[in-house]
Amino acid sequence: MEIRPLKIRDIEKVRELELSCIREYFSETLENRWEDLPQEWKDGLGASSRRHFSTYLESGLSFVAEEDGEILGFIFAQMLHHICDSDDLLWIENMGVHPYFRRNAIGYKLLRECVRAGREQGAQVAHSMIQPDNAPSILLHKKIGFFMDRRDVALLDLKDPKLKLRGAPPLSPLRACVRARLIYRTCKIGFHRVPFDGQ
Ligand SMILES: CC(C)(COP(=O)(O)OP(=O)(O)OC[C@H]1O[C@@H](n2cnc3c(N)ncnc32)[C@H](O)[C@@H]1OP(=O)(O)O)[C@@H](O)C(=O)NCCC(=O)NCCS
Protein backbone atom coordinates (compact mmCIF):
# COMPACT_ATOMS: atom_id res chain seq x y z
CA MET A 1 0.00 0.00 0.00
CA GLU A 2 1.37 3.35 -1.05
CA ILE A 3 0.57 6.82 0.26
CA ARG A 4 1.03 9.24 -2.61
CA PRO A 5 -0.11 12.71 -3.68
CA LEU A 6 -3.56 12.99 -5.22
CA LYS A 7 -3.53 12.96 -9.02
CA ILE A 8 -6.10 14.06 -11.58
CA ARG A 9 -6.64 10.49 -12.73
CA ASP A 10 -7.89 9.61 -9.20
CA ILE A 11 -10.98 11.76 -9.55
CA GLU A 12 -13.55 9.03 -10.25
CA LYS A 13 -12.37 6.54 -7.66
CA VAL A 14 -11.74 9.10 -4.96
CA ARG A 15 -15.11 10.71 -5.65
CA GLU A 16 -16.81 7.37 -5.23
CA LEU A 17 -15.02 6.71 -1.94
CA GLU A 18 -15.59 10.17 -0.51
CA LEU A 19 -19.28 10.06 -1.39
CA SER A 20 -19.56 6.63 0.23
CA CYS A 21 -18.05 8.01 3.45
CA ILE A 22 -20.38 11.02 3.35
CA ARG A 23 -23.33 8.76 2.66
CA GLU A 24 -22.31 6.53 5.58
CA TYR A 25 -22.32 9.55 7.86
CA PHE A 26 -25.64 10.91 6.58
CA SER A 27 -27.34 7.52 6.81
CA GLU A 28 -26.93 7.78 10.58
CA THR A 29 -28.14 11.35 10.88
CA LEU A 30 -30.62 12.09 8.07
CA GLU A 31 -34.21 10.94 8.05
CA ASN A 32 -34.38 11.01 4.24
CA ARG A 33 -33.10 8.08 2.24
CA TRP A 34 -29.94 8.91 0.28
CA GLU A 35 -31.71 8.01 -2.98
CA ASP A 36 -34.41 10.60 -2.26
CA LEU A 37 -31.99 13.51 -1.79
CA PRO A 38 -31.63 15.94 -4.74
CA GLN A 39 -28.83 14.93 -7.11
CA GLU A 40 -27.68 18.53 -7.48
CA TRP A 41 -27.14 18.76 -3.73
CA LYS A 42 -25.27 15.46 -3.65
CA ASP A 43 -23.06 16.55 -6.57
CA GLY A 44 -21.90 19.56 -4.55
CA LEU A 45 -20.86 17.57 -1.49
CA GLY A 46 -17.26 16.91 -0.56
CA ALA A 47 -13.82 18.12 -1.52
CA SER A 48 -13.84 15.84 -4.59
CA SER A 49 -16.87 17.63 -6.06
CA ARG A 50 -16.47 19.17 -9.49
CA ARG A 51 -16.14 22.69 -8.03
CA HIS A 52 -13.56 21.87 -5.37
CA PHE A 53 -11.38 19.02 -6.63
CA SER A 54 -8.83 21.23 -8.39
CA THR A 55 -8.23 23.30 -5.24
CA TYR A 56 -7.27 20.18 -3.33
CA LEU A 57 -5.32 18.73 -6.24
CA GLU A 58 -3.21 21.85 -6.66
CA SER A 59 -2.57 22.34 -2.95
CA GLY A 60 0.00 19.53 -2.92
CA LEU A 61 -1.44 18.63 0.47
CA SER A 62 -3.96 15.97 -0.56
CA PHE A 63 -3.02 12.30 -0.60
CA VAL A 64 -4.46 8.90 -1.41
CA ALA A 65 -3.67 5.40 -0.18
CA GLU A 66 -3.42 3.11 -3.18
CA GLU A 67 -2.98 -0.62 -3.53
CA ASP A 68 -3.15 -2.58 -6.78
CA GLY A 69 -4.64 0.42 -8.55
CA GLU A 70 -7.47 0.82 -6.03
CA ILE A 71 -7.95 3.84 -3.79
CA LEU A 72 -8.30 2.65 -0.18
CA GLY A 73 -8.24 6.06 1.48
CA PHE A 74 -7.91 9.79 0.90
CA ILE A 75 -7.17 13.05 2.65
CA PHE A 76 -8.01 16.46 1.21
CA ALA A 77 -6.22 19.51 2.58
CA GLN A 78 -5.13 22.98 1.56
CA MET A 79 -3.11 25.84 2.99
CA LEU A 80 -5.01 28.88 4.21
CA HIS A 81 -2.53 31.75 4.23
CA HIS A 82 -4.52 34.06 6.44
CA ILE A 83 -7.57 33.28 8.52
CA CYS A 84 -8.74 34.60 11.91
CA ASP A 85 -5.40 36.36 12.47
CA SER A 86 -3.51 33.13 11.86
CA ASP A 87 -0.99 32.79 9.04
CA ASP A 88 -0.30 29.60 7.13
CA LEU A 89 -2.86 27.22 8.50
CA LEU A 90 -3.09 23.66 7.18
CA TRP A 91 -6.80 23.13 6.64
CA ILE A 92 -7.84 19.48 6.57
CA GLU A 93 -11.17 19.33 4.80
CA ASN A 94 -11.97 15.63 4.79
CA MET A 95 -10.47 12.18 5.00
CA GLY A 96 -11.77 8.66 4.77
CA VAL A 97 -10.77 5.03 4.48
CA HIS A 98 -12.74 2.30 2.74
CA PRO A 99 -14.64 0.44 5.50
CA TYR A 100 -13.04 -2.90 4.64
CA PHE A 101 -9.56 -1.51 5.24
CA ARG A 102 -10.11 0.45 8.43
CA ARG A 103 -7.96 -0.08 11.54
CA ASN A 104 -4.94 -0.86 9.40
CA ALA A 105 -3.16 2.43 10.09
CA ILE A 106 -4.13 3.82 6.66
CA GLY A 107 -5.87 6.86 8.17
CA TYR A 108 -2.88 7.40 10.44
CA LYS A 109 -0.43 7.32 7.53
CA LEU A 110 -2.58 9.65 5.42
CA LEU A 111 -2.94 12.18 8.23
CA ARG A 112 0.75 11.97 9.10
CA GLU A 113 1.78 12.53 5.46
CA CYS A 114 -0.57 15.48 5.13
CA VAL A 115 0.75 17.08 8.32
CA ARG A 116 4.36 16.48 7.24
CA ALA A 117 3.69 18.08 3.85
CA GLY A 118 1.90 20.99 5.51
CA ARG A 119 4.84 21.57 7.81
CA GLU A 120 7.22 21.47 4.84
CA GLN A 121 5.10 24.10 3.09
CA GLY A 122 5.44 26.33 6.16
CA ALA A 123 2.18 25.68 7.99
CA GLN A 124 2.30 26.72 11.63
CA VAL A 125 -0.82 24.95 12.74
CA ALA A 126 -3.09 22.23 11.40
CA HIS A 127 -6.82 22.45 11.73
CA SER A 128 -9.34 19.64 11.23
CA MET A 129 -13.10 19.81 11.73
CA ILE A 130 -14.52 16.66 13.31
CA GLN A 131 -18.09 15.89 14.22
CA PRO A 132 -18.22 15.56 18.00
CA ASP A 133 -19.70 12.05 17.76
CA ASN A 134 -16.97 10.78 15.40
CA ALA A 135 -14.92 8.83 17.93
CA PRO A 136 -12.68 7.01 15.39
CA SER A 137 -11.62 10.30 13.82
CA ILE A 138 -11.11 12.04 17.17
CA LEU A 139 -8.96 9.15 18.43
CA LEU A 140 -6.98 9.08 15.20
CA HIS A 141 -6.23 12.82 15.42
CA LYS A 142 -5.26 12.49 19.07
CA LYS A 143 -2.87 9.69 18.19
CA ILE A 144 -1.00 12.05 15.87
CA GLY A 145 -0.91 14.72 18.59
CA PHE A 146 -3.89 16.96 17.81
CA PHE A 147 -5.86 18.41 20.67
CA MET A 148 -9.51 19.42 20.61
CA ASP A 149 -9.97 23.04 21.65
CA ARG A 150 -13.70 22.92 21.08
CA ARG A 151 -15.84 19.88 20.58
CA ASP A 152 -15.57 19.93 16.79
CA VAL A 153 -12.10 21.31 16.05
CA ALA A 154 -8.82 19.42 16.33
CA LEU A 155 -5.62 21.48 16.32
CA LEU A 156 -1.96 20.57 15.98
CA ASP A 157 0.91 22.98 16.67
CA LEU A 158 3.37 22.32 13.86
CA LYS A 159 5.97 24.57 15.47
CA ASP A 160 6.13 22.37 18.55
CA PRO A 161 9.74 21.10 18.65
CA LYS A 162 8.50 18.00 20.49
CA LEU A 163 6.19 17.02 17.62
CA LYS A 164 7.42 13.75 16.15
CA LEU A 165 5.64 12.36 13.12
CA ARG A 166 6.89 8.86 13.64
CA GLY A 167 6.04 5.77 11.62
CA ALA A 168 2.83 3.94 12.44
CA PRO A 169 3.27 0.92 14.67
CA PRO A 170 3.49 -2.33 12.70
CA LEU A 171 0.30 -4.37 12.40
CA SER A 172 -0.14 -7.16 14.90
CA PRO A 173 0.06 -10.65 13.27
CA LEU A 174 -3.69 -11.09 13.85
CA ARG A 175 -4.56 -7.80 12.18
CA ALA A 176 -2.19 -8.45 9.28
CA CYS A 177 -3.88 -11.82 8.75
CA VAL A 178 -7.40 -10.27 8.81
CA ARG A 179 -6.26 -7.62 6.37
CA ALA A 180 -4.76 -10.17 3.98
CA ARG A 181 -8.07 -12.08 4.02
CA LEU A 182 -10.05 -8.93 3.32
CA ILE A 183 -7.84 -8.02 0.39
CA TYR A 184 -8.17 -11.54 -0.98
CA ARG A 185 -11.97 -11.42 -0.59
CA THR A 186 -12.15 -7.95 -2.10
CA CYS A 187 -10.08 -9.00 -5.09
CA LYS A 188 -12.27 -12.06 -5.64
CA ILE A 189 -15.63 -10.33 -5.56
CA GLY A 190 -14.55 -7.02 -7.07
CA PHE A 191 -13.60 -3.90 -5.16
CA HIS A 192 -16.54 -1.73 -6.17
CA ARG A 193 -19.11 -4.31 -5.26
CA VAL A 194 -17.91 -4.61 -1.67
CA PRO A 195 -20.89 -3.39 0.37
CA PHE A 196 -20.08 -0.69 2.86
CA ASP A 197 -22.06 -2.23 5.72
CA GLY A 198 -19.60 -5.10 5.85
CA GLN A 199 -22.22 -7.76 4.94
C1 LIG B 1 -11.67 8.02 10.78
C2 LIG B 1 -11.05 7.05 9.78
C3 LIG B 1 -10.48 7.88 8.63
C4 LIG B 1 -9.90 6.29 10.46
O1 LIG B 1 -9.19 5.56 9.47
P1 LIG B 1 -8.45 4.17 9.82
O2 LIG B 1 -7.55 3.85 8.71
O3 LIG B 1 -9.43 3.15 10.21
O4 LIG B 1 -7.62 4.59 11.12
P2 LIG B 1 -6.25 3.93 11.63
O5 LIG B 1 -6.29 2.45 11.44
O6 LIG B 1 -5.11 4.65 11.03
O7 LIG B 1 -6.34 4.25 13.18
C5 LIG B 1 -5.33 4.98 13.88
C6 LIG B 1 -5.79 5.16 15.31
O8 LIG B 1 -7.02 5.89 15.36
C7 LIG B 1 -7.87 5.35 16.39
N1 LIG B 1 -9.05 4.72 15.78
C8 LIG B 1 -9.34 4.65 14.45
N2 LIG B 1 -10.52 4.04 14.27
C9 LIG B 1 -10.99 3.71 15.49
C10 LIG B 1 -12.16 3.05 15.96
N3 LIG B 1 -13.11 2.62 15.11
N4 LIG B 1 -12.32 2.89 17.28
C11 LIG B 1 -11.38 3.32 18.15
N5 LIG B 1 -10.22 3.94 17.78
C12 LIG B 1 -10.05 4.15 16.46
C13 LIG B 1 -7.02 4.32 17.11
O9 LIG B 1 -6.27 4.98 18.11
C14 LIG B 1 -6.11 3.85 16.00
O10 LIG B 1 -4.91 3.27 16.45
P3 LIG B 1 -4.89 1.68 16.79
O11 LIG B 1 -5.50 0.99 15.59
O12 LIG B 1 -3.42 1.39 16.96
O13 LIG B 1 -5.71 1.49 18.02
C15 LIG B 1 -12.07 6.01 9.28
O14 LIG B 1 -12.72 5.43 10.38
C16 LIG B 1 -13.12 6.57 8.33
O15 LIG B 1 -12.91 6.64 7.12
N6 LIG B 1 -14.30 6.96 8.86
C17 LIG B 1 -15.40 7.46 8.03
C18 LIG B 1 -15.08 8.82 7.45
C19 LIG B 1 -14.72 9.80 8.54
O16 LIG B 1 -15.29 9.82 9.63
N7 LIG B 1 -13.74 10.66 8.24
C20 LIG B 1 -13.24 11.66 9.15
C21 LIG B 1 -13.87 12.96 8.88
S1 LIG B 1 -13.19 14.17 10.02
The ligand as an SDF file (V2000), in Angstrom:
LIG
                    3D

 48 50  0  0  0  0  0  0  0  0999 V2000
  -11.6710    8.0200   10.7820 C   0  0  0  0  0  0  0  0  0  0  0  0
  -11.0470    7.0530    9.7760 C   0  0  0  0  0  0  0  0  0  0  0  0
  -10.4830    7.8830    8.6270 C   0  0  0  0  0  0  0  0  0  0  0  0
   -9.8990    6.2870   10.4650 C   0  0  0  0  0  0  0  0  0  0  0  0
   -9.1880    5.5550    9.4730 O   0  0  0  0  0  0  0  0  0  0  0  0
   -8.4480    4.1670    9.8160 P   0  0  0  0  0  0  0  0  0  0  0  0
   -7.5480    3.8490    8.7060 O   0  0  0  0  0  0  0  0  0  0  0  0
   -9.4270    3.1530   10.2120 O   0  0  0  0  0  0  0  0  0  0  0  0
   -7.6180    4.5890   11.1210 O   0  0  0  0  0  0  0  0  0  0  0  0
   -6.2530    3.9280   11.6280 P   0  0  0  0  0  0  0  0  0  0  0  0
   -6.2910    2.4490   11.4440 O   0  0  0  0  0  0  0  0  0  0  0  0
   -5.1060    4.6480   11.0320 O   0  0  0  0  0  0  0  0  0  0  0  0
   -6.3440    4.2480   13.1810 O   0  0  0  0  0  0  0  0  0  0  0  0
   -5.3290    4.9840   13.8770 C   0  0  0  0  0  0  0  0  0  0  0  0
   -5.7910    5.1560   15.3070 C   0  0  0  0  0  0  0  0  0  0  0  0
   -7.0200    5.8910   15.3640 O   0  0  0  0  0  0  0  0  0  0  0  0
   -7.8750    5.3490   16.3930 C   0  0  0  0  0  0  0  0  0  0  0  0
   -9.0470    4.7230   15.7760 N   0  0  0  0  0  0  0  0  0  0  0  0
   -9.3360    4.6480   14.4520 C   0  0  0  0  0  0  0  0  0  0  0  0
  -10.5240    4.0370   14.2690 N   0  0  0  0  0  0  0  0  0  0  0  0
  -10.9860    3.7090   15.4950 C   0  0  0  0  0  0  0  0  0  0  0  0
  -12.1610    3.0530   15.9570 C   0  0  0  0  0  0  0  0  0  0  0  0
  -13.1120    2.6170   15.1090 N   0  0  0  0  0  0  0  0  0  0  0  0
  -12.3230    2.8890   17.2800 N   0  0  0  0  0  0  0  0  0  0  0  0
  -11.3770    3.3180   18.1500 C   0  0  0  0  0  0  0  0  0  0  0  0
  -10.2240    3.9430   17.7790 N   0  0  0  0  0  0  0  0  0  0  0  0
  -10.0460    4.1460   16.4640 C   0  0  0  0  0  0  0  0  0  0  0  0
   -7.0180    4.3180   17.1100 C   0  0  0  0  0  0  0  0  0  0  0  0
   -6.2710    4.9840   18.1150 O   0  0  0  0  0  0  0  0  0  0  0  0
   -6.1060    3.8480   15.9960 C   0  0  0  0  0  0  0  0  0  0  0  0
   -4.9110    3.2660   16.4530 O   0  0  0  0  0  0  0  0  0  0  0  0
   -4.8880    1.6790   16.7860 P   0  0  0  0  0  0  0  0  0  0  0  0
   -5.4960    0.9870   15.5910 O   0  0  0  0  0  0  0  0  0  0  0  0
   -3.4220    1.3930   16.9630 O   0  0  0  0  0  0  0  0  0  0  0  0
   -5.7070    1.4940   18.0180 O   0  0  0  0  0  0  0  0  0  0  0  0
  -12.0750    6.0120    9.2810 C   0  0  0  0  0  0  0  0  0  0  0  0
  -12.7200    5.4330   10.3830 O   0  0  0  0  0  0  0  0  0  0  0  0
  -13.1220    6.5660    8.3300 C   0  0  0  0  0  0  0  0  0  0  0  0
  -12.9110    6.6390    7.1220 O   0  0  0  0  0  0  0  0  0  0  0  0
  -14.2990    6.9600    8.8590 N   0  0  0  0  0  0  0  0  0  0  0  0
  -15.3960    7.4600    8.0280 C   0  0  0  0  0  0  0  0  0  0  0  0
  -15.0830    8.8230    7.4530 C   0  0  0  0  0  0  0  0  0  0  0  0
  -14.7200    9.8030    8.5400 C   0  0  0  0  0  0  0  0  0  0  0  0
  -15.2850    9.8230    9.6250 O   0  0  0  0  0  0  0  0  0  0  0  0
  -13.7360   10.6620    8.2380 N   0  0  0  0  0  0  0  0  0  0  0  0
  -13.2380   11.6570    9.1470 C   0  0  0  0  0  0  0  0  0  0  0  0
  -13.8650   12.9630    8.8820 C   0  0  0  0  0  0  0  0  0  0  0  0
  -13.1940   14.1730   10.0200 S   0  0  0  0  0  0  0  0  0  0  0  0
  1  2  1  0
  2  3  1  0
  2  4  1  0
  2 36  1  0
  4  5  1  0
  5  6  1  0
  6  7  2  0
  6  8  1  0
  6  9  1  0
  9 10  1  0
 10 11  2  0
 10 12  1  0
 10 13  1  0
 13 14  1  0
 14 15  1  0
 15 16  1  0
 15 30  1  0
 16 17  1  0
 17 18  1  0
 17 28  1  0
 18 19  1  0
 18 27  1  0
 19 20  2  0
 20 21  1  0
 21 22  1  0
 21 27  2  0
 22 23  1  0
 22 24  2  0
 24 25  1  0
 25 26  2  0
 26 27  1  0
 28 29  1  0
 28 30  1  0
 30 31  1  0
 31 32  1  0
 32 33  2  0
 32 34  1  0
 32 35  1  0
 36 37  1  0
 36 38  1  0
 38 39  2  0
 38 40  1  0
 40 41  1  0
 41 42  1  0
 42 43  1  0
 43 44  2  0
 43 45  1  0
 45 46  1  0
 46 47  1  0
 47 48  1  0
M  END
$$$$
